[in-house]
Amino acid sequence: MQTTKPRRERLSLPSSRRTSDAPSQPGSDTLDTRTLFKGRRELKIQHNSETYRLTITKLGKLILTK
């Protein structure tokens, strides 16, 4: 009997283009949450046709949920 390995989906990452909605420091791949969230407590992120929520908790932690 032959076993097959489960096929892994390939991740499709966005191109390295920067948008005005998510500014970063010049020469850095780091985004500041104050700039990213713009005073909100939650963001919706679209990735590979799935929607995720990035939330700032009351204690200031980040939670990513599907």
DRENTIBA-108247 format. One record per atom (N, C-alpha, C): residue number from 0; residue in three letters; x negated, y negated, z negated. Coordinates in pm, 1 decimal. Atoms other than C-alpha are relative to their C-alpha. Layout:
<nodes>
<node num="NUM" residuo="ALA" xx="X" yy="Y" zz="Z"/>
...
</nodes>
This chain:
<nodes>
<node num="0" residuo="MET" xx="-84.0" yy="117.3" zz="0.0"/>
<node num="0" residuo="MET" xx="0.0" yy="0.0" zz="0.0"/>
<node num="0" residuo="MET" xx="-89.3" yy="-124.6" zz="0.0"/>
<node num="1" residuo="GLN" xx="80.0" yy="119.3" zz="-16.4"/>
<node num="1" residuo="GLN" xx="-131.5" yy="-339.1" zz="96.5"/>
<node num="1" residuo="GLN" xx="69.3" yy="-118.1" zz="-68.3"/>
<node num="2" residuo="THR" xx="-58.6" yy="117.1" zz="64.1"/>
<node num="2" residuo="THR" xx="-77.0" yy="-646.5" zz="-119.0"/>
<node num="2" residuo="THR" xx="-43.4" yy="-124.2" zz="74.1"/>
<node num="3" residuo="THR" xx="32.8" yy="125.2" zz="-66.6"/>
<node num="3" residuo="THR" xx="-64.8" yy="-990.4" zz="29.2"/>
<node num="3" residuo="THR" xx="-2.9" yy="-110.9" zz="-102.3"/>
<node num="4" residuo="LYS" xx="9.8" yy="114.5" zz="88.3"/>
<node num="4" residuo="LYS" xx="-167.6" yy="-1306.7" zz="-141.8"/>
<node num="4" residuo="LYS" xx="109.3" yy="-100.4" zz="37.0"/>
<node num="5" residuo="PRO" xx="-99.5" yy="101.3" zz="-33.3"/>
<node num="5" residuo="PRO" xx="100.4" yy="-1573.7" zz="-170.1"/>
<node num="5" residuo="PRO" xx="-64.9" yy="-114.2" zz="77.4"/>
<node num="6" residuo="ARG" xx="52.6" yy="107.0" zz="-82.9"/>
<node num="6" residuo="ARG" xx="53.0" yy="-1842.7" zz="87.8"/>
<node num="6" residuo="ARG" xx="12.1" yy="-133.0" zz="-72.6"/>
<node num="7" residuo="ARG" xx="-2.6" yy="130.7" zz="62.8"/>
<node num="7" residuo="ARG" xx="-38.5" yy="-2180.0" zz="-51.9"/>
<node num="7" residuo="ARG" xx="40.9" yy="-104.8" zz="101.4"/>
<node num="8" residuo="GLU" xx="-36.6" yy="110.9" zz="-87.6"/>
<node num="8" residuo="GLU" xx="127.1" yy="-2485.7" zz="93.3"/>
<node num="8" residuo="GLU" xx="-114.1" yy="-100.2" zz="3.0"/>
<node num="9" residuo="ARG" xx="102.2" yy="102.1" zz="-11.1"/>
<node num="9" residuo="ARG" xx="-108.4" yy="-2748.3" zz="220.5"/>
<node num="9" residuo="ARG" xx="55.6" yy="-131.1" zz="-50.8"/>
<node num="10" residuo="LEU" xx="-41.2" yy="130.9" zz="48.2"/>
<node num="10" residuo="LEU" xx="-89.4" yy="-3078.0" zz="42.5"/>
<node num="10" residuo="LEU" xx="-22.9" yy="-102.1" zz="108.9"/>
<node num="11" residuo="SER" xx="20.6" yy="109.3" zz="-93.8"/>
<node num="11" residuo="SER" xx="-36.7" yy="-3373.7" zz="264.6"/>
<node num="11" residuo="SER" xx="-14.9" yy="-127.2" zz="-81.4"/>
<node num="12" residuo="LEU" xx="28.9" yy="120.7" zz="74.3"/>
<node num="12" residuo="LEU" xx="-198.4" yy="-3676.7" zz="113.3"/>
<node num="12" residuo="LEU" xx="15.6" yy="-119.9" zz="91.0"/>
<node num="13" residuo="PRO" xx="-16.0" yy="119.1" zz="-82.5"/>
<node num="13" residuo="PRO" xx="-120.6" yy="-4026.7" zz="232.8"/>
<node num="13" residuo="PRO" xx="-135.2" yy="-50.6" zz="47.4"/>
<node num="14" residuo="SER" xx="125.0" yy="56.8" zz="-49.2"/>
<node num="14" residuo="SER" xx="-377.9" yy="-4211.3" zz="435.5"/>
<node num="14" residuo="SER" xx="-52.6" yy="-100.1" zz="-101.5"/>
<node num="15" residuo="SER" xx="62.3" yy="88.4" zz="97.3"/>
<node num="15" residuo="SER" xx="-614.2" yy="-4444.6" zz="256.1"/>
<node num="15" residuo="SER" xx="45.3" yy="-145.2" zz="14.6"/>
<node num="16" residuo="ARG" xx="-50.4" yy="136.3" zz="-16.0"/>
<node num="16" residuo="ARG" xx="-413.8" yy="-4750.0" zz="363.5"/>
<node num="16" residuo="ARG" xx="53.2" yy="-52.1" zz="-132.8"/>
<node num="17" residuo="ARG" xx="-51.3" yy="65.1" zz="119.9"/>
<node num="17" residuo="ARG" xx="-334.2" yy="-4990.2" zz="82.7"/>
<node num="17" residuo="ARG" xx="126.0" yy="-77.7" zz="37.0"/>
<node num="18" residuo="THR" xx="-120.8" yy="78.3" zz="-23.8"/>
<node num="18" residuo="THR" xx="9.3" yy="-5148.0" zz="53.2"/>
<node num="18" residuo="THR" xx="6.2" yy="-112.7" zz="-100.4"/>
<node num="19" residuo="SER" xx="-11.3" yy="112.8" zz="91.4"/>
<node num="19" residuo="SER" xx="104.9" yy="-5475.3" zz="-108.7"/>
<node num="19" residuo="SER" xx="76.9" yy="38.8" zz="-125.7"/>
<node num="20" residuo="ASP" xx="-74.3" yy="-44.7" zz="117.8"/>
<node num="20" residuo="ASP" xx="331.7" yy="-5281.3" zz="-350.7"/>
<node num="20" residuo="ASP" xx="-89.4" yy="64.1" zz="-104.7"/>
<node num="21" residuo="ALA" xx="88.9" yy="-66.6" zz="95.2"/>
<node num="21" residuo="ALA" xx="36.2" yy="-5103.7" zz="-513.2"/>
<node num="21" residuo="ALA" xx="-142.4" yy="-53.7" zz="13.7"/>
<node num="22" residuo="PRO" xx="133.8" yy="57.9" zz="-13.9"/>
<node num="22" residuo="PRO" xx="-260.3" yy="-5340.0" zz="-526.3"/>
<node num="22" residuo="PRO" xx="-99.4" yy="65.3" zz="-94.7"/>
<node num="23" residuo="SER" xx="104.4" yy="-54.9" zz="86.1"/>
<node num="23" residuo="SER" xx="-589.7" yy="-5223.7" zz="-671.6"/>
<node num="23" residuo="SER" xx="-117.0" yy="-95.6" zz="-1.1"/>
<node num="24" residuo="GLN" xx="119.7" yy="81.7" zz="6.3"/>
<node num="24" residuo="GLN" xx="-920.3" yy="-5372.1" zz="-763.9"/>
<node num="24" residuo="GLN" xx="-84.9" yy="29.9" zz="122.5"/>
<node num="25" residuo="PRO" xx="83.3" yy="-23.1" zz="-118.7"/>
<node num="25" residuo="PRO" xx="-1156.2" yy="-5419.3" zz="-468.4"/>
<node num="25" residuo="PRO" xx="-105.6" yy="106.9" zz="-26.1"/>
<node num="26" residuo="GLY" xx="100.7" yy="-104.3" zz="10.5"/>
<node num="26" residuo="GLY" xx="-1373.5" yy="-5112.6" zz="-414.2"/>
<node num="26" residuo="GLY" xx="30.8" yy="105.7" zz="-104.2"/>
<node num="27" residuo="SER" xx="-34.9" yy="-94.1" zz="106.2"/>
<node num="27" residuo="SER" xx="-1183.8" yy="-4907.4" zz="-671.6"/>
<node num="27" residuo="SER" xx="126.6" yy="75.4" zz="37.7"/>
<node num="28" residuo="ASP" xx="-120.5" yy="-78.6" zz="-21.7"/>
<node num="28" residuo="ASP" xx="-926.7" yy="-4629.1" zz="-658.7"/>
<node num="28" residuo="ASP" xx="88.7" yy="-1.2" zz="-123.3"/>
<node num="29" residuo="THR" xx="-74.9" yy="8.6" zz="124.5"/>
<node num="29" residuo="THR" xx="-786.4" yy="-4733.2" zz="-996.9"/>
<node num="29" residuo="THR" xx="111.1" yy="-103.0" zz="11.7"/>
<node num="30" residuo="LEU" xx="-113.6" yy="91.1" zz="2.1"/>
<node num="30" residuo="LEU" xx="-440.5" yy="-4887.1" zz="-1027.2"/>
<node num="30" residuo="LEU" xx="34.9" yy="-32.1" zz="-144.1"/>
<node num="31" residuo="ASP" xx="-41.4" yy="41.5" zz="133.0"/>
<node num="31" residuo="ASP" xx="-336.9" yy="-5085.6" zz="-1334.2"/>
<node num="31" residuo="ASP" xx="150.9" yy="19.9" zz="-11.6"/>
<node num="32" residuo="THR" xx="-142.7" yy="-28.8" zz="14.3"/>
<node num="32" residuo="THR" xx="1.6" yy="-4972.1" zz="-1466.7"/>
<node num="32" residuo="THR" xx="83.6" yy="-126.6" zz="-12.0"/>
<node num="33" residuo="ARG" xx="-76.8" yy="125.5" zz="9.3"/>
<node num="33" residuo="ARG" xx="105.3" yy="-5331.3" zz="-1542.7"/>
<node num="33" residuo="ARG" xx="32.9" yy="-53.0" zz="139.2"/>
<node num="34" residuo="THR" xx="-22.5" yy="43.3" zz="-137.4"/>
<node num="34" residuo="THR" xx="66.8" yy="-5414.8" zz="-1174.4"/>
<node num="34" residuo="THR" xx="91.2" yy="98.1" zz="73.3"/>
<node num="35" residuo="LEU" xx="-76.5" yy="-103.7" zz="-68.7"/>
<node num="35" residuo="LEU" xx="212.7" yy="-5086.6" zz="-1055.3"/>
<node num="35" residuo="LEU" xx="147.2" yy="0.7" zz="-41.4"/>
<node num="36" residuo="PHE" xx="-137.2" yy="-6.8" zz="50.8"/>
<node num="36" residuo="PHE" xx="524.0" yy="-5089.2" zz="-1277.0"/>
<node num="36" residuo="PHE" xx="73.7" yy="-133.8" zz="7.1"/>
<node num="37" residuo="LYS" xx="-59.2" yy="134.2" zz="-10.0"/>
<node num="37" residuo="LYS" xx="584.3" yy="-5468.9" zz="-1256.8"/>
<node num="37" residuo="LYS" xx="109.5" yy="-22.6" zz="-104.4"/>
<node num="38" residuo="GLY" xx="-94.4" yy="23.3" zz="108.1"/>
<node num="38" residuo="GLY" xx="761.3" yy="-5479.2" zz="-1595.3"/>
<node num="38" residuo="GLY" xx="105.8" yy="107.9" zz="-18.4"/>
<node num="39" residuo="ARG" xx="-97.8" yy="-108.8" zz="12.7"/>
<node num="39" residuo="ARG" xx="970.5" yy="-5166.1" zz="-1536.0"/>
<node num="39" residuo="ARG" xx="-57.7" yy="111.7" zz="-85.3"/>
<node num="40" residuo="ARG" xx="43.5" yy="-114.8" zz="79.5"/>
<node num="40" residuo="ARG" xx="952.1" yy="-4845.7" zz="-1741.6"/>
<node num="40" residuo="ARG" xx="-5.7" yy="127.2" zz="83.3"/>
<node num="41" residuo="GLU" xx="-5.7" yy="-121.4" zz="-81.8"/>
<node num="41" residuo="GLU" xx="1002.8" yy="-4601.7" zz="-1452.1"/>
<node num="41" residuo="GLU" xx="-22.4" yy="-32.7" zz="147.7"/>
<node num="42" residuo="LEU" xx="21.6" yy="8.3" zz="-144.4"/>
<node num="42" residuo="LEU" xx="887.9" yy="-4552.0" zz="-1092.9"/>
<node num="42" residuo="LEU" xx="46.4" yy="128.7" zz="64.6"/>
<node num="43" residuo="LYS" xx="-28.7" yy="-119.8" zz="-78.7"/>
<node num="43" residuo="LYS" xx="1013.4" yy="-4312.3" zz="-828.8"/>
<node num="43" residuo="LYS" xx="-109.0" yy="12.4" zz="105.0"/>
<node num="44" residuo="ILE" xx="110.1" yy="-26.6" zz="-92.3"/>
<node num="44" residuo="ILE" xx="740.0" yy="-4152.0" zz="-620.1"/>
<node num="44" residuo="ILE" xx="43.1" yy="108.3" zz="97.3"/>
<node num="45" residuo="GLN" xx="-33.1" yy="-96.7" zz="-104.4"/>
<node num="45" residuo="GLN" xx="803.3" yy="-3974.4" zz="-289.5"/>
<node num="45" residuo="GLN" xx="-128.1" yy="71.2" zz="42.0"/>
<node num="46" residuo="HIS" xx="117.6" yy="-78.3" zz="-39.6"/>
<node num="46" residuo="HIS" xx="556.8" yy="-3690.1" zz="-217.3"/>
<node num="46" residuo="HIS" xx="46.8" yy="131.2" zz="63.2"/>
<node num="47" residuo="ASN" xx="-37.7" yy="-122.2" zz="-73.0"/>
<node num="47" residuo="ASN" xx="598.1" yy="-3412.9" zz="43.1"/>
<node num="47" residuo="ASN" xx="151.3" yy="24.3" zz="-4.8"/>
<node num="48" residuo="SER" xx="-147.1" yy="-2.7" zz="-4.1"/>
<node num="48" residuo="SER" xx="973.3" yy="-3486.6" zz="72.5"/>
<node num="48" residuo="SER" xx="63.4" yy="35.8" zz="-134.5"/>
<node num="49" residuo="GLU" xx="-52.2" yy="-19.8" zz="135.0"/>
<node num="49" residuo="GLU" xx="1015.7" yy="-3447.6" zz="-306.6"/>
<node num="49" residuo="GLU" xx="-8.0" yy="-133.7" zz="-73.2"/>
<node num="50" residuo="THR" xx="1.8" yy="122.4" zz="78.4"/>
<node num="50" residuo="THR" xx="1101.8" yy="-3729.1" zz="-546.9"/>
<node num="50" residuo="THR" xx="-40.1" yy="31.3" zz="-143.4"/>
<node num="51" residuo="TYR" xx="49.4" yy="-13.9" zz="136.5"/>
<node num="51" residuo="TYR" xx="915.2" yy="-3757.1" zz="-876.3"/>
<node num="51" residuo="TYR" xx="26.0" yy="-130.6" zz="-73.8"/>
<node num="52" residuo="ARG" xx="-15.6" yy="119.0" zz="83.1"/>
<node num="52" residuo="ARG" xx="966.7" yy="-3998.3" zz="-1166.7"/>
<node num="52" residuo="ARG" xx="-122.3" yy="-13.3" zz="-89.7"/>
<node num="53" residuo="LEU" xx="109.6" yy="31.3" zz="90.3"/>
<node num="53" residuo="LEU" xx="675.4" yy="-4160.3" zz="-1346.3"/>
<node num="53" residuo="LEU" xx="55.1" yy="-98.1" zz="-101.6"/>
<node num="54" residuo="THR" xx="-63.7" yy="77.6" zz="105.4"/>
<node num="54" residuo="THR" xx="795.0" yy="-4296.1" zz="-1680.8"/>
<node num="54" residuo="THR" xx="-100.0" yy="-36.6" zz="-108.3"/>
<node num="55" residuo="ILE" xx="77.8" yy="41.8" zz="115.7"/>
<node num="55" residuo="ILE" xx="628.6" yy="-4496.5" zz="-1955.8"/>
<node num="55" residuo="ILE" xx="86.9" yy="23.8" zz="-123.4"/>
<node num="56" residuo="THR" xx="-76.3" yy="-30.0" zz="121.3"/>
<node num="56" residuo="THR" xx="741.3" yy="-4365.4" zz="-2296.5"/>
<node num="56" residuo="THR" xx="-6.8" yy="-117.3" zz="-98.3"/>
<node num="57" residuo="LYS" xx="2.3" yy="102.7" zz="104.4"/>
<node num="57" residuo="LYS" xx="809.0" yy="-4575.1" zz="-2607.1"/>
<node num="57" residuo="LYS" xx="-137.2" yy="-12.7" zz="-64.5"/>
<node num="58" residuo="LEU" xx="134.6" yy="1.1" zz="58.1"/>
<node num="58" residuo="LEU" xx="461.4" yy="-4479.9" zz="-2729.7"/>
<node num="58" residuo="LEU" xx="-107.3" yy="-41.1" zz="100.9"/>
<node num="59" residuo="GLY" xx="94.7" yy="45.8" zz="-101.2"/>
<node num="59" residuo="GLY" xx="300.8" yy="-4600.2" zz="-2403.7"/>
<node num="59" residuo="GLY" xx="-67.7" yy="110.3" zz="78.7"/>
<node num="60" residuo="LYS" xx="55.4" yy="-111.7" zz="-77.0"/>
<node num="60" residuo="LYS" xx="227.7" yy="-4255.7" zz="-2259.1"/>
<node num="60" residuo="LYS" xx="71.0" yy="8.6" zz="134.9"/>
<node num="61" residuo="LEU" xx="-60.9" yy="-20.8" zz="-131.3"/>
<node num="61" residuo="LEU" xx="296.5" yy="-4158.4" zz="-1897.5"/>
<node num="61" residuo="LEU" xx="50.1" yy="143.3" zz="13.4"/>
<node num="62" residuo="ILE" xx="-57.3" yy="-132.5" zz="-25.2"/>
<node num="62" residuo="ILE" xx="523.6" yy="-3868.3" zz="-1804.9"/>
<node num="62" residuo="ILE" xx="41.4" yy="5.2" zz="146.9"/>
<node num="63" residuo="LEU" xx="-38.4" yy="-22.5" zz="-139.4"/>
<node num="63" residuo="LEU" xx="560.4" yy="-3735.4" zz="-1449.0"/>
<node num="63" residuo="LEU" xx="94.9" yy="118.7" zz="3.2"/>
<node num="64" residuo="THR" xx="-98.9" yy="-108.6" zz="-9.4"/>
<node num="64" residuo="THR" xx="874.8" yy="-3528.9" zz="-1384.6"/>
<node num="64" residuo="THR" xx="51.1" yy="10.6" zz="141.8"/>
<node num="65" residuo="LYS" xx="-52.9" yy="-28.6" zz="-133.3"/>
<node num="65" residuo="LYS" xx="1024.4" yy="-3370.5" zz="-1076.5"/>
<node num="65" residuo="LYS" xx="149.7" yy="-16.0" zz="-1.3"/>
</nodes>
